[in-house]
């Protein structure tokens, strides 16, 4: 009603004018007759359906060597289907790379116990922040090992409603005694042998699902080609990523990473947790997304430790040439102890170049497609030169963090050609690189419907260039 008026209710002033005795007397007189009238006159209402239970917070769990940045599309798609932003979180394991032998410590790598402790603490933090009793976990690859360990050995079943394992080597990448000895990915080694004991893989009170490829997962192959042991049997088959007794979804033709990050994987994840298919697989665009992330380091292997004193500059670039639109950056910051380089308010239709300077590392220029929505997982890592590249005029690397390049399945080129080193058959490579003569020029990277323009920078002056695909 205009002015906020409400009909049929006495005003506060009228209530204050009545005496407590008068109100009580009136109530005593009216209650019996009202009750009788309701019994006689009102038809019985049909039972109302129970309201939909509120959806749980989701914690995304990345794989070996990775970071939470890989989950950006999944987070955006959940948001686009109504999931609250503060109900979507992703862990960054401090040292994401696995030990070669799970019983033997190595610098900047983590054991299964390390990951169990970090995941348990992170889940407790999310529960406290959201005030929910349980969370849902969605994991990629090695992240699924941490989830299974948490559920079975870390008391996690009390805190988890759903767990989805995507491309997780349930039975191992190998299950033989002469390959990957002692690894958490060996089905005959103590870690997986203990997790896989029993007649099934179910956890009481937790809804479990695995998403896997049919035959296109590089880590579920009967031959050891992708672990440096071509021609040697691995002891596992194409079904090595299946959970016994649980729901298993097979996504035909998708690779090891795509079974976590592809839109079809998202659809399966959403339906399993929400109990209904997503309304859309598209990402709803925000006109001015706010971006943030952390600068993290490299010490033999990549870590997710924040780097203080890293300089980050962001330039808007031409959508066709990759040339900077202005000489001054749209954003510049030197990171503090927490490593955060933002926030930066972008445009959803703009292409950007991120420049990362960390002492002792290559100056890394990363060219990105437009960001459709806000995100706090736009993490930045320094690039790495391969042998002999530092004397080149320029080095440009196209990288696909959320999948591999598949010949015959994907259309991909760098500077109009397919870079060397991308294998045929089962998709197994996520990077392609080319070396260029001296002189600044445009280099275009293409993956299916995504095109990224980049510019060469002199490798001799410690510059390396990445064109990073979103899909």
C-alpha positions in Angstrom: 0.0 0.0 0.0 1.2 3.6 -0.5 3.0 5.0 2.4 3.5 1.6 3.9 0.0 1.4 5.6 -1.1 -2.0 6.7 -4.8 -2.8 6.9 -6.6 -4.8 9.6 -4.0 -4.2 12.3 -4.4 -1.8 15.3 -1.8 0.9 15.6 0.7 0.9 18.4 -1.1 3.9 19.9 -4.4 2.1 20.0 -2.9 -0.9 21.7 -1.1 1.3 24.3 -4.5 3.0 25.1 -6.2 -0.3 26.1 -5.7 -1.7 29.6 -4.1 -5.0 30.1 -7.2 -6.2 32.0 -9.5 -5.3 29.1 -7.4 -7.1 26.6 -7.3 -10.2 28.8 -11.1 -10.2 29.4 -11.8 -9.8 25.7 -9.4 -12.6 24.9 -11.1 -14.9 27.4 -14.5 -14.1 26.0 -13.6 -14.6 22.3 -11.3 -17.6 22.4 -13.9 -20.4 22.9 -16.2 -19.0 20.2 -13.4 -18.4 17.8 -12.2 -22.0 18.3 -15.7 -23.4 17.7 -16.2 -21.2 14.6 -12.9 -22.3 13.1 -13.9 -26.0 13.6 -17.3 -25.4 12.0 -16.6 -23.0 9.2 -13.0 -23.4 7.9 -12.3 -26.2 5.5 -9.3 -28.4 6.3 -6.3 -27.3 4.4 -4.4 -29.9 2.4 -1.0 -30.6 3.8 1.6 -28.2 2.6 4.9 -29.5 1.0 7.9 -29.1 3.2 10.1 -26.2 2.1 13.2 -27.0 0.2 16.2 -27.6 2.6 18.8 -24.8 2.3 21.7 -25.8 0.1 25.0 -26.4 1.9 28.1 -24.4 1.5 30.5 -25.9 -1.0 34.3 -26.3 -0.6 36.2 -26.9 -3.8 39.4 -29.0 -3.4 42.2 -28.7 -6.0 44.6 -31.3 -7.2 48.4 -31.8 -7.1 50.4 -28.7 -8.0 47.3 -26.7 -8.5 45.4 -23.9 -6.7 41.9 -22.7 -6.1 42.2 -20.6 -9.3 41.1 -23.6 -11.3 37.6 -23.5 -9.9 36.7 -20.0 -11.2 34.2 -21.3 -13.8 32.5 -23.7 -11.4 32.1 -21.0 -8.8 30.7 -18.6 -11.5 28.2 -21.3 -12.7 27.0 -22.0 -9.2 26.5 -18.3 -8.6 24.6 -18.0 -11.9 22.2 -20.7 -10.6 21.5 -18.9 -7.4 24.1 -20.2 -5.0 25.2 -17.5 -2.5 28.7 -16.2 -3.1 29.6 -16.6 0.5 28.6 -20.3 0.3 31.3 -21.0 -2.3 34.8 -21.4 -1.1 38.0 -23.1 -2.3 41.0 -24.3 -0.4 44.6 -23.5 -1.3 46.8 -26.2 0.0 50.1 -24.7 1.2 52.3 -27.2 -0.7 50.0 -28.6 -3.3 52.4 -31.1 -4.9 52.5 -34.7 -3.7 55.5 -36.5 -2.2 57.0 -39.0 -4.6 57.0 -41.5 -1.7 54.2 -40.6 0.8 56.5 -41.7 3.7 59.5 -39.6 2.8 59.5 -35.8 3.3 60.6 -33.5 0.4 60.9 -29.7 0.5 57.8 -27.8 -0.6 55.7 -31.0 -1.0 53.0 -32.4 1.1 52.0 -35.8 2.5 48.4 -37.2 2.7 48.5 -36.4 6.4 49.5 -32.8 5.7 46.5 -32.4 3.4 44.1 -34.1 5.8 45.0 -31.6 8.5 44.7 -28.5 6.2 41.4 -29.7 4.8 39.9 -30.4 8.2 40.9 -26.9 9.4 39.5 -25.3 6.3 36.2 -27.1 6.6 35.9 -26.1 10.2 36.5 -22.4 9.2 33.8 -22.5 6.5 31.3 -24.1 9.0 32.0 -21.4 11.5 31.7 -18.6 9.0 28.4 -19.9 7.4 27.0 -21.3 10.7 26.1 -24.5 8.9 26.5 -28.0 10.3 27.8 -29.6 7.1 29.4 -28.6 3.9 29.6 -30.3 0.4 33.0 -31.1 -1.0 33.9 -31.1 -4.7 37.4 -32.3 -5.5 39.6 -32.7 -8.5 42.3 -35.4 -8.9 44.5 -35.5 -5.8 42.0 -33.4 -4.0 39.8 -36.4 -3.9 42.5 -38.3 -2.0 42.4 -35.6 0.7 38.6 -35.8 0.8 38.5 -39.6 1.1 41.1 -39.5 3.8 39.2 -36.8 5.7 36.0 -38.7 5.5 37.4 -42.1 6.5 40.2 -41.2 8.9 39.7 -37.6 10.0 36.2 -37.6 11.3 35.0 -35.7 8.2 31.7 -37.6 7.9 30.3 -35.6 10.7 30.9 -32.4 8.8 30.1 -33.3 5.2 26.8 -33.8 3.5 28.0 -34.5 -0.1 31.4 -35.4 -1.6 32.1 -35.4 -5.3 35.4 -36.8 -6.6 36.3 -35.7 -10.2 39.1 -37.6 -11.9 40.4 -39.0 -8.5 42.5 -42.1 -8.9 40.4 -44.2 -6.5 42.2 -47.4 -7.5 45.5 -45.6 -8.2 47.3 -44.3 -11.2 49.1 -47.6 -10.9 48.5 -50.7 -8.9 51.8 -52.6 -9.3 54.9 -52.9 -7.1 57.5 -51.6 -9.7 56.1 -48.2 -10.6 55.5 -45.1 -8.4 56.7 -47.1 -5.4 55.3 -45.7 -2.1 53.2 -43.1 -3.9 49.8 -42.1 -2.6 48.7 -42.8 -6.2 49.8 -46.5 -6.1 46.9 -48.8 -5.3 49.2 -51.3 -3.7 50.9 -48.8 -1.4 49.7 -48.3 2.2 47.6 -45.1 1.7 45.2 -46.4 -1.0 45.3 -49.9 0.3 43.8 -48.6 3.6 41.3 -46.3 1.9 40.1 -49.1 -0.3 39.8 -51.8 2.4 36.3 -53.1 2.7 33.6 -54.2 0.3 32.7 -50.7 -0.9 33.8 -47.1 -0.8 30.8 -45.7 1.0 30.9 -43.4 4.0 27.9 -43.5 6.4 25.9 -40.3 6.3 27.7 -38.8 3.2 26.3 -38.8 -0.3 29.1 -39.8 -2.6 29.6 -39.5 -6.3 32.5 -39.9 -8.7 32.8 -38.2 -12.1 35.2 -39.8 -14.6 36.0 -40.0 -18.3 35.3 -43.0 -20.4 38.8 -43.6 -21.9 40.3 -40.1 -22.2 41.8 -39.7 -18.7 45.6 -39.8 -18.9 45.8 -41.2 -15.4 43.4 -44.1 -15.9 45.3 -46.0 -18.6 46.4 -49.6 -18.7 49.8 -48.5 -20.2 52.3 -46.3 -18.3 52.9 -43.9 -21.2 51.8 -40.8 -19.2 54.0 -41.6 -16.2 57.2 -42.1 -18.1 56.8 -45.9 -18.4 55.5 -46.5 -21.9 54.8 -50.1 -22.7 54.6 -51.1 -19.0 51.3 -52.2 -17.5 49.9 -50.0 -14.8 47.6 -52.6 -13.2 44.6 -50.3 -13.6 42.0 -49.8 -16.2 39.8 -47.0 -17.5 37.5 -47.4 -14.5 40.2 -46.6 -12.0 38.3 -43.4 -11.0 35.1 -45.2 -9.9 33.8 -45.5 -6.4 32.4 -48.9 -5.3 28.8 -48.7 -4.3 28.4 -45.0 -5.0 27.0 -43.0 -7.9 29.4 -42.9 -10.8 29.0 -40.5 -13.8 30.9 -41.1 -17.0 31.5 -38.1 -19.3 32.5 -39.4 -22.7 35.6 -37.8 -24.3 36.4 -35.4 -21.4 40.0 -35.5 -20.1 41.5 -35.7 -16.6 40.9 -32.1 -15.8 37.7 -31.5 -17.7 35.8 -34.1 -15.6 36.1 -31.5 -12.8 36.0 -28.1 -14.7 33.9 -28.6 -17.8 30.3 -27.3 -17.9 29.0 -30.9 -18.2 30.9 -31.7 -15.0 29.4 -28.7 -13.3 25.9 -29.9 -14.4 26.5 -33.2 -12.7 27.9 -31.6 -9.6 25.0 -29.1 -9.2 22.3 -31.8 -9.7 23.9 -34.1 -7.2 23.9 -31.5 -4.5 20.8 -29.5 -5.3 18.6 -32.4 -6.3 17.6 -30.9 -9.6 19.4 -29.9 -12.8 20.9 -26.4 -13.1 18.7 -23.7 -14.7 21.6 -22.7 -17.0 25.1 -23.8 -17.9 25.9 -20.2 -19.0 27.7 -17.8 -16.8 25.7 -14.7 -16.0 27.8 -11.6 -16.8 28.4 -8.7 -14.4 29.2 -5.4 -16.0 32.0 -4.4 -13.7 33.5 -7.5 -12.0 35.8 -7.0 -9.0 38.9 -9.1 -9.2 41.4 -10.2 -6.6 43.9 -12.9 -5.9 47.3 -13.7 -4.5 50.8 -13.7 -5.9 52.3 -17.0 -5.0 55.7 -18.5 -5.4 58.0 -21.1 -6.9 60.7 -22.9 -5.0 61.6 -26.0 -7.0 57.8 -26.6 -7.3 54.9 -24.2 -7.2 53.5 -23.5 -3.8 50.5 -21.6 -2.7 52.4 -19.5 -0.2 51.8 -15.8 -0.6 54.7 -13.6 -1.8 55.3 -10.3 -0.2 56.8 -7.5 -2.3 55.5 -8.8 -5.6 54.6 -6.0 -8.1 51.4 -6.5 -10.1 50.4 -4.3 -12.9 47.2 -4.7 -15.0 46.8 -3.2 -18.5 43.7 -3.2 -20.7 44.8 -4.4 -24.1 43.3 -4.3 -27.6 41.0 -7.3 -28.3 42.7 -8.0 -31.6 46.4 -7.0 -31.2 47.0 -7.3 -27.5 48.6 -3.9 -27.5 48.2 -1.8 -24.4 45.5 0.8 -24.6 47.3 3.2 -22.3 50.9 3.6 -21.1 49.9 3.7 -17.5 48.5 0.6 -15.9 44.8 0.4 -14.9 45.9 -1.1 -11.6 49.2 -1.4 -9.8 50.0 -2.8 -6.4 53.0 -4.2 -4.4 51.8 -7.1 -2.3 52.0 -7.2 1.4 52.6 -10.3 3.6 49.2 -11.8 2.6 50.1 -11.7 -1.2 46.8 -10.1 -2.3 47.2 -7.9 -5.3 43.7 -6.4 -5.6 41.0 -5.5 -5.6 40.7 -4.3 -9.2 37.4 -3.3 -10.9 37.4 -4.6 -14.4 35.1 -4.5 -17.4 33.4 -7.7 -18.4 34.1 -7.0 -22.1 37.8 -6.1 -21.8 41.0 -8.1 -22.4 43.8 -7.7 -19.8 47.5 -8.2 -19.5 48.7 -9.0 -16.0 52.4 -8.3 -15.3 53.9 -10.1 -12.3 57.4 -9.2 -11.0 58.8 -11.3 -8.2 62.5 -11.1 -7.2 64.6 -13.9 -8.7 61.8 -15.0 -11.1 61.0 -14.2 -14.8 58.9 -11.1 -15.4 55.6 -12.8 -16.3 53.1 -11.3 -18.7 49.8 -13.1 -18.6 47.1 -12.3 -21.2 43.6 -13.3 -20.3 40.1 -13.4 -21.8 37.5 -11.1 -20.3 36.4 -11.9 -16.8 32.6 -12.4 -16.8 32.1 -12.1 -13.0 33.8 -11.0 -9.8 36.4 -13.4 -8.4 38.9 -13.7 -5.5 40.7 -16.7 -7.0 42.6 -14.9 -9.8 45.9 -16.0 -8.4 49.2 -15.2 -10.2 52.3 -17.4 -10.5 55.6 -16.6 -12.1 56.4 -18.3 -15.4 59.3 -20.7 -16.1 61.7 -20.8 -19.0 62.7 -24.1 -20.6 66.3 -24.8 -21.4 67.7 -22.4 -24.0 64.8 -20.1 -24.1 66.4 -17.2 -22.2 68.5 -16.3 -25.2 65.5 -16.1 -27.5 63.9 -13.0 -28.9 60.6 -13.9 -27.2 58.8 -16.9 -25.7 55.0 -17.3 -25.7 53.2 -20.1 -23.9 49.6 -20.9 -24.4 48.2 -22.7 -21.3 45.0 -24.4 -20.5 44.8 -25.0 -16.7 41.3 -26.5 -16.7 41.9 -29.1 -19.4 44.3 -30.6 -21.9 44.6 -30.0 -25.7 43.0 -32.9 -27.6 43.9 -33.4 -31.3 40.7 -34.0 -33.3 38.6 -32.9 -30.4 39.7 -29.3 -29.9 40.7 -26.6 -32.3 43.9 -25.0 -31.0 46.7 -22.9 -32.5 49.4 -20.5 -31.4 50.4 -17.9 -33.9 48.4 -19.9 -36.5 50.1 -23.3 -35.9 50.0 -26.2 -33.6 52.9 -25.9 -31.2 55.3 -28.9 -30.9 55.0 -31.3 -28.0 51.2 -31.7 -27.8 50.6 -35.4 -28.0 48.2 -37.3 -30.2 45.5 -39.6 -28.8 44.5 -39.3 -25.2 44.7 -35.6 -24.2 47.8 -35.2 -22.0 49.3 -31.8 -22.4 48.0 -28.4 -21.1 50.7 -26.1 -22.5 52.2 -25.3 -25.9 55.1 -22.9 -26.5 56.8 -21.1 -29.3 60.1 -19.2 -29.5 60.2 -16.0 -31.6 62.8 -13.7 -33.2 63.6 -10.4 -31.5 61.0 -7.6 -32.0 57.6 -6.9 -30.6 54.7 -8.5 -32.4 51.2 -9.9 -31.9 50.8 -13.6 -31.2 47.2 -15.0 -31.1 46.3 -18.1 -29.1 43.1 -20.0 -30.1 41.2 -22.7 -28.2 37.9 -23.6 -29.8 35.8 -20.5 -29.4 38.2 -18.6 -27.2 40.8 -16.3 -28.7 43.5 -14.4 -26.8 45.8 -11.8 -28.3 49.3 -11.5 -26.7 52.4 -9.5 -27.4 56.0 -10.8 -27.4 58.5 -9.5 -24.8 62.2 -10.0 -24.9 63.2 -13.2 -23.2 66.8 -12.0 -23.0 65.6 -9.3 -20.6 63.9 -12.0 -18.4 60.4 -11.6 -19.8 58.1 -14.5 -20.5 54.6 -14.4 -22.0 51.5 -16.6 -21.2 48.1 -16.7 -23.0 45.9 -18.3 -20.4 42.6 -19.8 -21.5 39.6 -19.6 -19.3 37.9 -22.8 -20.6 
